[in-house]
Amino acid sequence: MKVVTTQPGVVAALTCLFLSSGKPIDAFSTGSYFKTSRSSTALAASAVISEKVNGSHSSLSTPPKIRLNVPEKARTVISVCTSGTLCTSSYMEEIEGAPFGSFVDYVLDDKGNPVLLMNEMSMHTVNIQKAGLDGLVTLFAQLGGPNQSSHGQDVSRCSITGTVEKIEPSAEDWDTIRMRYGIAHSYADQVMDSPKFHFYRLIPRKIYFVGGFGVSSEWVPPQEYTEATPDILAKDASNIMDRLNRDHSDDLMLTATQILGVDEVENVRVTGVDRLGMDMRVTSRVPRRKNKLVTDEFRVGFRIPVISVEDAKSEVLKVFQEAWEKENGVTWGSDEIPGADIPVLKTAEDSLM
């Protein structure tokens, strides 16, 4: 019979883990899977990792999908961010041709193309007009911010390079764009009808996605980006990560040792959460290293894709609970080990010695 033991405090703590109502939101290279038993995970830490899902002794020809594909990640980053850095080519005397960066706000049209409301007198607008129809610009957007624990090189970012076209009032999506911009940027209602401001659409030609510091980077075909759907947890992922890293360090440490099988853990941080699972960065002590520390990236998959914040809370709770049960020797039967069927993927290995 399955024995279920509840870790003291974990249910109460996780019940208030997330602040969202839980309603569905409208809107890296492939690694290898492995078991979470201590012996199997020790092998998995080497350069060659066998393709095995936790709890399975046979290789899988089709491992479960526990990660967003790169176009989905890129579309999610651009969707979550509503501002970024617009890089144009300067036409100012003495710096002609130099990259010129400007902070800009934007919204997305139905195809995921960024739409900007720009003052005709702004320097970046002048640069765009002088460059002509074939002039290229780049919009850079990055997750996180100064008030969030995950920012800087830790987080995902995306660059879209392409041409810019002016949007006329006759455009089919004119009313939709005005509505979206007014909702996303409260000041817009005061300037949208000014003759000095116009909407411009960035048409992607090249898209570059970076998953984080030393994790992944890849060019994304514009068509695949257009066809991708932003992750359903996109708007809440930052709050989820902040809460986990701030209030559940003990649970994360237990997950690293019991589910990921990492010894001598120094620090654990959640660096990403989406409908398929969460990304964890684990730093552990290794005597042979000069700085005595090694940092690896892991993906802890959810058993089923989630469709709301409440679903994500439930899946995270299951991981924490099973890590605690394994630590305390709780058994579910002769063939059942807590956490054995949690899909885990090592996504990046610290190779700097």
C-alpha positions in Angstrom: 0.0 0.0 0.0 1.3 3.5 -0.8 2.4 5.3 2.3 2.1 9.1 2.0 3.8 11.2 4.6 3.6 15.0 4.6 6.7 17.1 5.3 5.9 19.4 8.2 5.1 22.8 7.0 5.6 22.2 3.3 1.9 22.1 2.4 1.1 25.2 4.4 4.1 27.1 3.0 3.4 26.1 -0.5 -0.3 26.9 -0.3 0.6 30.6 -0.3 3.6 30.1 -2.6 2.2 32.1 -5.5 0.2 35.3 -5.4 -1.6 34.9 -8.7 -5.2 33.8 -8.9 -4.2 30.8 -10.9 -6.4 31.6 -13.9 -4.9 30.6 -17.3 -3.0 33.5 -18.9 -3.8 34.7 -22.4 -1.3 35.7 -23.6 18.5 24.9 -25.6 19.9 22.3 -27.2 18.7 18.8 -26.3 20.3 17.3 -23.2 20.1 13.8 -21.7 17.7 12.3 -19.2 18.8 10.2 -16.3 17.6 8.4 -13.2 17.7 10.1 -9.8 19.2 7.3 -7.8 22.5 8.3 -6.3 24.5 5.8 -8.4 22.9 6.8 -11.7 23.2 10.5 -11.0 26.9 10.2 -10.2 27.4 8.8 -13.7 25.2 11.5 -15.2 27.5 14.2 -13.9 30.2 13.0 -16.3 30.6 14.3 -19.9 28.6 11.4 -21.3 25.1 11.1 -19.9 22.9 8.1 -20.8 19.4 8.9 -22.1 17.2 7.6 -19.4 14.2 9.0 -17.7 14.0 8.7 -13.9 12.8 5.3 -12.8 13.3 3.7 -16.2 16.1 1.2 -16.9 15.6 1.4 -20.7 16.6 4.1 -23.1 13.8 6.1 -24.5 13.6 6.8 -28.2 11.2 9.6 -27.5 11.9 11.2 -24.1 9.1 13.3 -22.6 9.0 16.9 -23.5 9.9 18.9 -20.4 11.4 22.0 -22.1 10.1 24.7 -24.3 11.6 24.7 -27.7 13.8 27.7 -28.6 11.2 29.6 -30.7 8.8 29.3 -27.8 11.4 30.6 -25.4 12.2 33.6 -27.7 8.5 34.4 -28.2 7.9 34.2 -24.5 10.8 36.6 -23.7 9.5 39.2 -26.2 6.0 38.7 -25.0 6.8 39.2 -21.3 8.9 42.3 -21.9 7.2 45.5 -22.8 10.4 47.6 -23.2 13.9 47.1 -24.4 16.9 48.8 -26.2 16.5 49.8 -29.8 19.8 49.9 -31.7 19.9 52.1 -34.8 22.7 53.3 -37.0 23.7 56.9 -36.2 23.8 59.6 -38.8 25.3 62.2 -36.4 28.4 63.8 -37.6 31.6 62.3 -36.2 29.8 59.1 -35.1 28.1 58.3 -38.4 27.5 54.5 -38.7 28.0 53.9 -35.0 25.4 51.9 -33.1 23.0 54.1 -31.2 21.0 52.7 -28.4 17.6 54.0 -27.1 15.2 52.8 -24.5 11.8 52.1 -26.0 8.4 50.7 -25.1 6.6 48.3 -27.3 3.7 45.9 -27.7 3.3 42.9 -30.0 0.9 42.4 -33.0 -0.8 39.1 -33.6 2.3 37.7 -35.4 4.6 38.7 -32.5 6.1 41.6 -34.3 7.1 44.5 -32.0 5.2 47.7 -32.4 6.7 50.9 -31.2 5.1 54.4 -30.6 7.9 56.8 -31.5 8.3 60.6 -31.5 9.2 61.8 -35.0 11.9 64.0 -33.4 13.6 61.3 -31.4 17.1 60.5 -32.5 16.4 56.8 -33.1 13.4 57.8 -35.3 15.6 60.2 -37.3 18.1 57.4 -37.8 15.4 55.0 -39.0 14.0 57.6 -41.5 17.5 58.4 -42.9 18.3 54.7 -43.2 15.4 54.2 -45.6 13.1 51.2 -46.1 16.0 48.7 -46.1 17.7 50.1 -43.0 18.2 47.5 -40.3 17.6 48.0 -36.6 17.8 45.7 -33.6 15.5 45.5 -30.6 17.0 43.8 -27.5 14.8 42.7 -24.6 15.7 40.9 -21.4 13.7 39.3 -18.6 14.1 40.5 -15.0 14.7 43.9 -13.5 16.3 45.7 -10.7 13.6 44.7 -8.2 13.8 41.0 -9.1 16.3 38.4 -7.8 16.8 37.0 -11.3 18.4 39.6 -13.5 21.7 40.4 -15.3 23.3 37.5 -17.2 21.3 34.9 -15.4 18.1 35.4 -17.4 16.9 34.9 -20.9 17.1 37.6 -23.5 16.3 38.0 -27.2 17.4 40.3 -30.0 15.3 40.9 -33.1 17.0 42.4 -36.1 14.9 43.6 -39.0 13.4 46.5 -40.9 10.9 49.1 -39.6 7.7 50.1 -41.4 5.3 52.9 -40.4 1.8 51.8 -39.6 -1.0 53.8 -41.2 -4.5 54.3 -39.7 -5.8 52.2 -42.6 -4.0 49.1 -41.3 -6.3 46.2 -40.4 -4.9 45.9 -36.9 -4.8 49.7 -36.2 -7.5 49.7 -33.5 -6.1 46.6 -31.9 -2.6 48.1 -31.7 -4.0 51.3 -30.2 -5.9 49.3 -27.6 -2.9 47.1 -26.7 -0.6 50.0 -26.4 -2.9 52.0 -24.2 -3.3 49.0 -21.8 0.4 48.3 -21.7 1.6 51.9 -21.4 -0.6 54.3 -19.6 1.0 57.4 -21.0 0.2 56.4 -24.6 -3.4 57.7 -24.5 -2.0 61.2 -24.1 0.3 61.1 -27.2 -1.2 58.6 -29.6 -3.2 61.2 -31.4 -0.4 63.7 -31.5 0.9 64.4 -35.0 4.4 64.1 -33.6 3.9 60.4 -32.7 3.5 57.4 -35.0 3.4 53.7 -34.7 6.1 51.6 -36.3 6.3 47.9 -36.8 9.5 45.9 -36.6 9.6 43.1 -39.2 12.0 40.4 -38.1 14.8 39.3 -40.4 17.0 37.6 -37.8 16.2 36.6 -34.2 18.9 35.6 -31.6 18.0 34.0 -28.3 20.2 33.6 -25.3 19.0 31.4 -22.4 21.3 32.7 -19.7 24.9 32.9 -18.7 26.8 30.0 -20.3 23.6 28.1 -21.0 22.4 28.3 -24.6 22.3 30.7 -27.6 20.7 30.1 -30.9 19.4 31.8 -34.0 15.7 31.4 -34.4 14.0 31.4 -37.9 11.5 34.2 -38.0 8.8 31.9 -39.3 9.2 29.5 -36.4 9.1 32.5 -34.0 5.9 33.7 -35.6 4.3 30.3 -35.3 5.4 29.8 -31.6 3.1 30.5 -28.7 4.2 32.3 -25.5 4.3 30.1 -22.4 1.1 30.3 -20.4 3.1 31.1 -17.2 5.1 33.8 -18.9 3.6 36.8 -16.9 3.9 35.0 -13.5 7.2 33.2 -13.9 9.3 36.0 -12.4 7.1 36.1 -9.2 7.2 32.3 -8.9 11.0 32.3 -9.2 11.4 35.1 -6.7 9.2 33.4 -4.1 10.9 30.0 -4.5 14.4 31.5 -4.2 13.5 33.7 -1.3 11.3 31.4 0.8 12.1 27.9 -0.1 15.9 27.5 0.0 15.7 24.5 2.2 13.3 22.7 -0.2 15.5 23.6 -3.1 18.6 22.2 -1.4 16.8 19.0 -0.6 15.7 18.7 -4.2 19.3 19.2 -5.4 20.6 16.4 -3.1 17.7 13.9 -3.3 16.3 14.4 -6.8 19.3 15.7 -8.7 21.8 13.7 -6.6 24.3 16.5 -6.2 26.7 16.2 -3.3 28.2 19.1 -1.2 25.7 21.6 -2.4 26.6 25.2 -1.7 23.7 27.1 -3.4 20.6 26.4 -5.4 18.6 28.9 -7.5 15.6 28.5 -9.7 16.4 30.4 -12.9 13.2 29.6 -15.0 9.7 28.3 -14.7 7.2 27.4 -17.4 4.4 25.1 -18.1 6.7 22.1 -18.6 9.0 22.4 -15.6 11.6 24.5 -13.8 15.3 25.3 -14.4 17.7 25.0 -11.4 21.3 26.3 -11.1 23.2 24.2 -8.6 26.6 25.2 -7.2 28.5 22.5 -5.3 32.0 22.1 -3.7 34.6 20.2 -5.7 38.0 20.0 -4.1 39.9 19.5 -7.4 38.7 22.9 -8.7 40.9 26.0 -8.2 38.0 27.9 -6.7 36.6 24.7 -5.1 33.1 25.3 -6.7 31.3 23.9 -9.8 28.0 25.1 -11.2 25.7 23.0 -13.3 22.3 23.6 -14.8 19.4 21.1 -14.4 15.8 20.9 -15.7 13.2 19.4 -13.4 10.2 18.5 -15.5 6.6 18.5 -14.4 4.9 15.1 -14.9 2.1 16.9 -16.9 2.1 20.3 -18.6 0.4 22.9 -16.4 -2.3 25.4 -17.5 -2.3 27.7 -14.6 -0.2 29.0 -11.7 -2.2 26.8 -9.3 -1.2 23.8 -11.4 2.4 24.8 -11.2 2.2 25.2 -7.5 0.9 21.7 -7.2 3.7 20.2 -9.4 6.4 22.1 -7.4 4.8 20.8 -4.2 5.1 17.2 -5.4 8.8 17.6 -6.2 9.5 19.1 -2.7 7.4 16.5 -1.0 9.1 13.6 -2.7 12.5 15.0 -2.0 11.6 15.1 1.6 10.2 11.6 1.6 13.4 10.2 0.0 15.6 12.1 2.6 13.5 10.5 5.4 13.4 7.0 4.0 9.6 6.9 3.3 8.9 4.0 1.0 5.9 3.4 -1.3 6.6 -0.3 -1.8 9.5 -2.5 -2.8 9.8 -1.1 -6.3 8.8 2.6 -5.7 11.3 5.2 -4.7 10.1 8.7 -4.0 10.9 11.0 -6.9 12.0 8.1 -9.1 9.7 9.1 -11.9 10.3 12.9 -11.9 11.9 13.7 -15.3 15.2 15.3 -14.9 17.6 16.7 -17.5 21.1 18.0 -17.1 21.2 21.0 -19.5 24.6 22.5 -18.9 27.8 21.3 -17.2 30.5 23.5 -15.8 33.6 22.6 -17.8 35.9 25.4 -16.6 38.7 23.9 -14.5 
